[in-house]
Amino acid sequence: MANTVIAVDVMGGDFGPSVTIAGVARAQGERPHTSFLLYGDAAAINAELKKHKSLAAVSTIIHCDVNVPMDAKPSVALRAGRKTSGMWKAIHAVKEGEAQASVSAGNTGALMAMSKIILRMQPGIERPAIACIWPTMRGESIVLDVGANIGGTAAQYLQFAAMGAAYARTLFGLKKPEIGLLNIGTEEMKGTDEVKRAAEFLERSELNFKGFVEGDGIGRGDVDVVVTDGFTGNIALKTAEGTARQMAEYLRQAMSSSLMTKIGYLFARSGFAALRARMDPNAANGGMFLGLNGVVVKSHGGADIDGFATAVDVAIEAVDADMLGETSRRIEKIQVLLDDVWAESLD
């Protein structure tokens, strides 16, 4: 298998090199065909690499003096970090063909802005979308957009659906992934005008559209791909993560409330461990930036070592499965329909 090169913004995230380097090392341990370009403070990176000799052997360090602050506005981050930050250089490595994918746990707005400027959009796609892997009762689904766009047009929802289908095909191996539009009800008369128009066009597309999906249908796994705008999707994602932590805390309190519950926990702790693993947001970490001329994966800023390793795995899998090529093919298949949507919007 050909060597895959991943560019990593090491300094991004809440914890920096102590987590990102260890996460990359964990991912690399199961991906022997992968090497890494590590961007950031060389001294800090070298200090962590001493703990991971196998990773050090397949890594190249590129020193960067500038790090994009987690709380910086995208416009400020672009001015301060353009061409000099580790985030910028890691993305630029993808454009130049030095790496096949970039991973960062840094500032989401800055990462998206830089990615759009450096990589540009794939033909036929207006805006990128952030897609996340969502644990469900059936297994896993893909939800997009979860933070790149506020609102959306019918054409953009249609593009998101095509991109989500391509991602599901490459990630899950599904030939015809089921697509659903997130809505406040499943009835045809409900929802915004753009969502209802998008549903009409999806019905006419070659995509396997199953209709509207309500919020509780995401976790139930009603469809393989859930399409929404970034405002709604991000609220849904953060709500689900918060609920998982809330339920875990309720469970911890219940299991330590009395001697009998503590004894019961001892007998059932393997089951609780499995439940905790299913509810852990780090197990589904790694938001894919779809629609760009390159693979960029955003790790949650607060991800732990396992979480960052998962984000790296997502990037490698997308490269190995030729996600960019699959997305282009999906968009080509619905291009005539997209032209109809744009024509109608001008009437």
Beta strands, then each sheet from edge to edge (+ up, - down):
strand 1: 4-9
strand 2: 34-40
strand 3: 59-63
strand 4: 101-104
strand 5: 129-135
strand 6: 140-144
strand 7: 178-182
strand 8: 208-213
strand 9: 225-227
strand 10: 287-290
strand 11: 295-298
sheet 1: 3+ 2+ 1+ 4+ 11+ 10- 5+ 6- 9- 7- 8-
end
